[in-house]
């Protein structure tokens, strides 16, 4: 097996201190570059409206990975495997959010729709290109729509 080493390139700063499921819509986050990352890494980022942020659920115990179960334990929803859910208790504890870029200056970017708590390590930031978006309609089960009802409220 290959030894994979990944290190944070930035850290999330916001008012959210606990990993709770809903009401992320009002959270505005700053992503501040780590000391070893030069500020030039953000050159040109202001020409994009949206970014993809890959982050590490560092406060999740890796022993808590559950390979399948009912989303949020809701008995009205079907059993779904971990790869059919977006929960934090993942095998490699990786999170991915598409965020709106609100602004940036020097070594920080300001974003909306990042569902990561304060202090979360950021592993990568990528601009959203239309050409990488789905080419066909997005399909999802009804339970996913119900689960997300209050998520961005």
C-alpha positions in Angstrom: 0.0 0.0 0.0 1.2 3.5 -0.8 1.9 5.9 2.0 -0.2 9.0 1.3 0.6 12.2 3.0 -1.8 15.1 2.8 -1.4 18.4 4.8 -3.7 21.4 5.2 -3.2 24.4 2.9 -5.7 26.5 4.9 -8.0 26.6 7.9 -11.7 27.5 8.2 -12.6 30.5 10.5 -16.3 30.9 11.4 -18.8 31.1 14.2 -19.8 27.4 14.0 -18.1 25.4 16.8 -20.0 22.1 16.7 -20.7 19.7 13.9 -24.5 19.9 13.7 -26.6 18.9 10.8 -28.8 21.9 9.9 -29.0 25.7 9.6 -25.8 26.4 7.7 -27.3 29.1 5.5 -26.3 32.1 7.7 -22.7 30.9 8.2 -20.1 33.0 6.4 -16.6 31.6 6.6 -13.1 32.8 6.1 -10.6 30.4 4.7 -7.1 31.5 5.8 -4.0 30.1 4.1 -1.6 28.1 6.2 1.8 29.7 6.9 3.7 27.7 4.3 1.3 28.6 1.4 2.3 31.8 -0.4 -0.5 34.4 -0.9 0.2 34.2 -4.7 -1.8 30.9 -4.5 -4.9 33.0 -4.5 -4.0 35.1 -7.6 -7.0 35.2 -10.0 -9.4 33.6 -7.6 -11.6 36.7 -7.6 -12.6 36.1 -11.2 -14.7 33.1 -10.1 -18.1 33.1 -8.5 -17.9 29.6 -6.9 -15.2 27.3 -5.5 -15.0 23.7 -4.5 -13.4 23.3 -1.0 -12.1 19.9 0.1 -11.6 19.6 3.8 -10.8 17.2 6.6 -13.3 16.2 9.3 -10.6 16.4 11.9 -12.9 16.2 14.9 -14.6 13.0 13.8 -13.3 9.8 15.4 -12.2 7.5 12.6 -13.6 4.5 14.5 -17.1 6.0 14.1 -17.3 5.1 10.4 -20.6 3.3 9.8 -20.6 1.7 6.3 -24.4 1.7 6.0 -27.5 2.9 7.9 -30.5 5.0 7.8 -29.6 8.7 7.1 -29.7 10.6 10.5 -31.1 7.4 12.0 -34.5 8.2 10.6 -36.6 5.0 10.4 -38.8 6.5 7.6 -35.7 6.6 5.3 -34.1 3.5 3.7 -30.8 2.0 4.6 -28.1 3.7 2.5 -24.4 2.9 2.2 -21.8 5.5 3.2 -21.1 6.2 -0.4 -24.8 7.1 -0.9 -24.7 9.6 1.9 -22.8 12.9 2.6 -22.4 12.4 6.4 -19.2 13.3 8.2 -18.5 9.8 9.6 -16.7 8.8 6.4 -13.8 6.3 5.9 -11.3 9.0 5.0 -13.1 11.8 6.8 -13.1 14.0 3.6 -15.7 16.7 3.1 -16.5 18.6 -0.2 -18.6 21.7 -0.5 -19.3 24.0 -3.5 -19.2 27.5 -2.0 -20.0 31.0 -3.2 -17.0 33.3 -3.2 -18.0 36.5 -1.4 -14.6 38.2 -1.3 -10.9 37.8 -0.8 -7.9 39.8 0.4 -4.3 38.9 0.9 -4.3 35.4 2.5 -8.0 34.9 3.1 -11.1 34.2 1.1 -14.6 34.7 2.4 -17.3 32.2 1.3 -20.9 31.2 1.9 -22.3 27.6 1.9 -19.3 25.9 3.5 -20.5 23.4 6.0 -17.3 23.1 7.9 -16.8 24.2 11.5 -14.2 26.7 12.9 -10.7 25.4 12.7 -11.4 22.7 10.1 -8.3 22.0 7.9 -8.7 22.7 4.2 -6.9 20.3 1.9 -7.6 22.0 -1.4 -9.5 24.7 -3.1 -10.6 24.6 -6.8 -12.5 27.0 -9.0 -15.9 25.8 -10.3 -15.8 25.5 -14.1 -19.2 25.1 -15.8 -17.6 22.5 -17.9 -17.1 20.2 -14.9 -20.8 20.5 -13.7 -23.2 17.7 -14.5 -24.1 17.3 -18.1 -27.4 15.5 -17.4 -30.2 16.2 -14.8 -29.3 15.5 -11.2 -31.3 12.6 -9.7 -31.7 11.9 -6.0 -34.1 10.0 -3.8 -37.0 11.8 -2.0 -35.3 11.2 1.4 -32.3 13.3 0.4 -34.6 16.2 -0.4 -36.3 15.8 3.0 -32.9 15.5 4.8 -31.7 18.8 3.2 -34.9 20.8 4.0 -33.4 22.7 6.8 -29.7 22.3 6.0 -29.2 25.7 4.3 -31.9 27.5 6.3 
